[in-house]
């Protein structure tokens, strides 16, 4: 995978770094994943971004058949503060890479799990599939997600973000006629992202594969 670094200027904040991974060779349009990291990966450097989740796996050599966009949230902020800049980042990627605009998926972990729920609620027509991991959100706005397939994940022993946060959101989406599945990992604490990304078909699903989402 090739990795490109880009910076976006944010007034009163400075520069926001973004790394974009893409296959070495491409044919036709590619699916795309926008990944939102957790609170511990905030900052402005590659090593910190790559501590967890998709950036960690990609930096270690994982190969994917799609474009992966990994913005880095500055210290002191959360993803809800940066919605307009996420729009700008996505627009830039869609203009410069051979991305299938109908297959842009969104995922994130912990703070990024919360960001995944909230960004998708704000821009429900922008995303193909949604995978929030150990996050939560505004269940009273779940009707916005009724047309997006959701696969959420949570550790049953998570003491940092209790699993009820995911349960409430998934139930709310389904009550609105949506298609949401929650997979829970028994005995797993806050780090439910490694088993989600590495031990299930989540990544192929985000890239468009037709796989079964197994709830638990």
Residue pairs with C-beta under 8 A, 6 or more apart in sequence:
1 21
1 22
1 23
1 24
1 58
1 62
1 63
1 64
1 68
2 21
2 22
2 23
2 24
3 19
3 20
3 21
3 58
3 59
4 19
4 20
4 22
5 17
5 18
5 19
5 46
6 17
6 18
6 19
6 20
6 92
7 15
7 16
7 17
7 18
8 15
8 16
8 18
8 85
8 88
8 89
8 92
9 15
9 16
10 16
10 74
10 82
10 85
13 74
13 77
14 74
15 44
16 44
16 71
16 72
16 73
16 74
16 82
16 85
17 44
17 45
17 46
17 49
17 71
17 72
18 69
18 70
18 71
18 72
18 89
19 46
19 49
19 55
19 70
19 72
20 67
20 68
20 69
20 70
20 93
20 97
21 58
21 64
21 67
21 68
21 70
22 30
22 67
22 68
22 97
23 30
23 63
23 64
23 65
23 66
23 67
26 98
28 98
29 98
29 99
29 100
30 65
30 66
30 67
30 97
30 98
30 99
30 100
31 65
31 66
31 67
31 99
31 100
31 103
31 104
31 105
31 128
31 206
31 207
31 208
32 66
32 67
32 68
32 69
32 93
32 94
32 97
32 99
32 100
32 103
32 104
32 105
33 54
33 64
33 66
33 67
33 68
33 69
33 104
33 105
33 106
33 107
33 203
33 206
33 207
34 69
34 71
34 86
34 90
34 104
34 105
34 106
34 107
35 53
35 54
35 55
35 68
35 69
35 70
35 107
35 108
35 112
36 71
36 73
36 79
36 106
36 107
36 108
36 109
36 111
36 112
36 113
36 115
36 116
36 119
37 49
37 52
37 53
37 55
37 70
37 72
37 73
37 108
37 109
37 111
37 112
38 52
38 53
38 108
38 109
38 110
38 111
38 112
38 113
39 78
39 110
39 111
40 51
40 52
40 110
41 48
41 49
41 51
41 52
41 53
41 55
41 72
41 73
42 48
42 72
42 73
42 74
42 75
42 76
42 77
43 49
43 72
43 74
43 75
44 72
44 74
45 72
46 59
48 72
49 55
49 70
49 72
50 56
50 58
50 59
52 109
52 193
53 109
53 112
53 193
53 197
54 68
54 70
54 107
54 197
55 70
57 197
57 198
58 64
58 68
58 70
64 203
64 207
65 207
66 207
67 93
67 97
67 99
69 89
69 90
69 93
71 82
71 85
71 86
71 89
73 79
73 82
73 111
78 111
78 114
78 115
79 86
79 108
79 111
79 112
79 114
79 115
79 118
79 119
80 114
80 115
80 118
83 118
83 119
83 122
83 123
86 119
87 123
90 104
90 126
93 99
94 101
94 104
102 128
103 128
103 207
103 208
104 126
104 127
104 128
105 127
105 128
105 129
105 130
105 131
105 206
105 207
106 116
106 119
106 120
106 126
106 127
106 129
106 130
106 131
107 116
107 130
107 131
107 132
107 133
107 202
107 206
108 114
108 115
108 116
108 132
108 133
108 135
109 133
109 134
109 135
109 192
109 193
110 133
110 134
110 135
110 160
110 161
110 190
110 193
111 135
112 133
112 135
113 132
113 133
113 134
113 135
113 136
113 161
113 166
114 132
114 135
114 136
114 137
115 135
116 130
116 131
116 132
116 133
116 135
117 132
117 135
117 136
117 137
117 138
117 169
118 137
118 138
120 126
120 127
120 130
120 144
120 145
120 148
121 137
121 138
121 141
121 142
121 144
121 145
124 144
124 145
124 147
124 148
127 148
128 148
128 208
129 148
129 149
129 150
129 151
129 205
129 206
129 208
130 145
130 148
130 149
130 150
130 151
131 150
131 151
131 152
131 153
131 196
131 202
131 205
131 206
132 150
132 152
132 153
132 166
132 169
133 152
133 153
133 154
133 192
133 193
133 196
134 153
134 154
134 155
134 158
134 160
134 161
134 165
134 166
134 190
134 192
134 193
135 152
135 161
135 165
135 166
135 169
136 161
136 165
136 166
136 168
136 169
137 165
137 169
139 168
139 169
139 171
139 172
140 172
142 169
142 172
142 173
142 175
142 176
142 178
143 176
145 173
145 176
145 178
145 180
146 173
146 176
146 177
146 178
146 179
147 178
148 178
148 179
149 179
149 180
149 213
150 170
150 173
150 178
150 179
150 180
150 181
151 180
151 181
151 183
151 202
151 205
151 213
152 166
152 169
152 170
152 180
152 181
152 182
152 183
153 166
153 182
153 183
153 184
153 185
153 192
153 193
153 195
153 196
153 200
153 202
154 161
154 163
154 165
154 166
154 167
154 182
154 183
154 184
154 185
154 192
155 163
155 184
155 185
155 187
155 188
155 189
155 190
155 191
155 192
156 163
156 184
156 185
156 186
156 187
156 188
157 186
157 187
157 188
157 189
158 188
158 189
158 190
158 192
159 189
159 190
160 189
160 190
161 190
163 184
166 182
166 184
167 182
169 180
170 180
170 181
170 182
173 179
173 180
174 180
181 213
181 214
181 215
182 215
182 216
183 196
183 200
183 213
183 214
183 215
183 216
184 216
185 192
185 195
185 196
185 216
188 195
196 202
197 203
200 214
201 209
201 211
201 212
204 211
205 211
205 213
